[in-house]
């Protein structure tokens, strides 16, 4: 199924592995969300949290019977090669277009989830390369940019404090329901956390309302019915209401050519709504209809 893998040197001289799978010369779907598989104890821990340890593999396989899939783990790349002061929309778009060029892909559709969804919106408004855009877990209109800046600033401050003071790590509970989000210890490298703070800082002047009707391509936005994240005091006491923003603006988005899907279910939170078994039944029929002209 995977017929090409290539190690690509990005403009900042870091390297990333990208692949092509599926139908040669078919419509191409870019998946920067294709996480590398995780095995062993780490995989078992992810399963407890409702996370598919082979999510990238399953997403690629789920689309490869009808499309050509361009896949890479962009978030994983940034965790290994952080750019703390440089993760701006321009940086991300340049990386994505460079990868597409190196894989000889001119036109493509894009699917991103959470912050990679907002990256897709930036890609769409900054280039003429997209044939369609799918944003999961982040609303294309009235996005929570300011709330996420608060969260990422607090996360960076905590990571820096943790490193400077060499504090002990908090052991993760066996049951995710027992996790104390208000008192979580941030143990990620400060360089990793800072790059996402940089991203949201660079988006403070971006008004997504001004580009609502500027994209003349098929567009889909989706979120889980319970995708509302309430952060405690240590993360700024903000609420990131993904699904609330989508529901509030669903009619307006429809008028601007957006299709909107809300995944029902009491457990359909931000994490659950990004799993392949949930995502594929939503995005694949939509892509087949919009790109191949087949009715659902």
Buried (B, 14 or more C-beta within 10 A) or exposed (E): EBEEEBEBEBEEEBEBBBBBBBBEEBBBBBBBBBBBBBEEEEBEBBEEEEBBBBBBBBBBBBBBEBBBBBBBBBBBBBBEBBBBEBBBBEBBBBBBBBBBEBBEBEEBBBBBBBBBBBBBBBBBBBEEBBBBBBBBBBBBBBBBBEBBBBBBBBBBBBBBEBBEEEEEEBEBEEEEEEEEEEEBBBEBBBBBBBBBBBBBBBBEEBEBEEBBEEBEBBBBBBBBBBBBBEBBEBBBEBEBBBBBBBBBBBEBBEEBEBBBBBBEEEEBBBBBBBBBEBBBEBBBEBBBBBBEEEEE
